Amino acid sequence: MNTLFEKLWMLDKFEDGGLHTKRVLTTLAKEVDAVDEKIPAGTNVRIVMVSRFGDVGITYNLNETGYVARVGNPRNPGELESWFTTVHFDN
């Protein structure tokens, strides 16, 4: 398990409750286009969903379990690391 995507996939699919009960916190390295707004680089976000297509769902409301935007490149899940500065896995 080398990539961030692989770690998130394993956590979401094989841990009790998946990402909905875990706190995976990070900071955006790039600006993200959400549905109704832009989320600036440097914003603290929570990763709440990992897709089999290679992208993840994020929210800037750290207490929410739903996502406001999806980031990543479904054609290259290894690029996921470039979207975030550091990732913290908490319970």
N, C-alpha and C positions, 0 to 999 in steps of 0.2 A: 504494500500500500504506500505509494509514493506521493501521489498528487492530492491536493486539497479536495478535489472532487471525490476521489476514492475514499478518503477519510470521512467526508460528509455522508456519502452513500451508505457506508457501513454503519455509521452512527444512526442514520435515519431508518434504515431497513432492519437492523438486527439488535438495536438496543430497545429496552422497554420504553414505549411512548414516542420513540423517534425524536425528531427535532422539535416537535410540539412541546415536549417537556424538558428539553435541554436548552441551555443558554449558550449559543455560539455567537459571540460578540466580536465585532471587527470595526475597522474604520475604512471608509471608501478611499481608494487611491485615485479614482476617476469620477467625473460628474456622471450621474445616471438620469436618464429620461424616464420619469415615472408617468403614470397615466395622465395626471392633471398638473404636474409640476416637475421641476428639475431638482434633484438631490445633489448638493454640491460635494465635491471631493473634500475629505476631512470630516464628514458626518459619521458619527457613530451609528452603526446599524446592527441588527440581529438577523442572522440567517435562519429562516424558518422552514424552508422547503428545499429539497434537492430533486431535480428532475432526471428521469432516465435519459433525457436528451443532452444532459451535460451542463445545464444552467441551474441557478439557484434563485429562490425567492427571498427578498429582503424587506425589512421594515425599519423605519427610524423610530417608531414607537416601541421601545424595548420590552414593553409588557404585552404586546400583541402577538398572536400566533399566525395571523394572516399576513400576506405580503402586499406591498405597494408597487413593487417592481421586480422584474426578473433580469438577472445579469449573467454573463458568461457567453461562451461561444459553443453552441451545440455541436459544431463540426470539430471542435478541438477542446475537450474538457480540461486539458492541461493548461490552458490559458486562464483559467479561473483565478489563479493566484495573482494575476496582474490587476485584478479589480480591487484588491484589498491590501492594506498595509500589513497588519498582523491579525491573527485570528486567535481568540481565546475560547477554549472549550470549558464551560462550567456546568454544574448541575443546577 
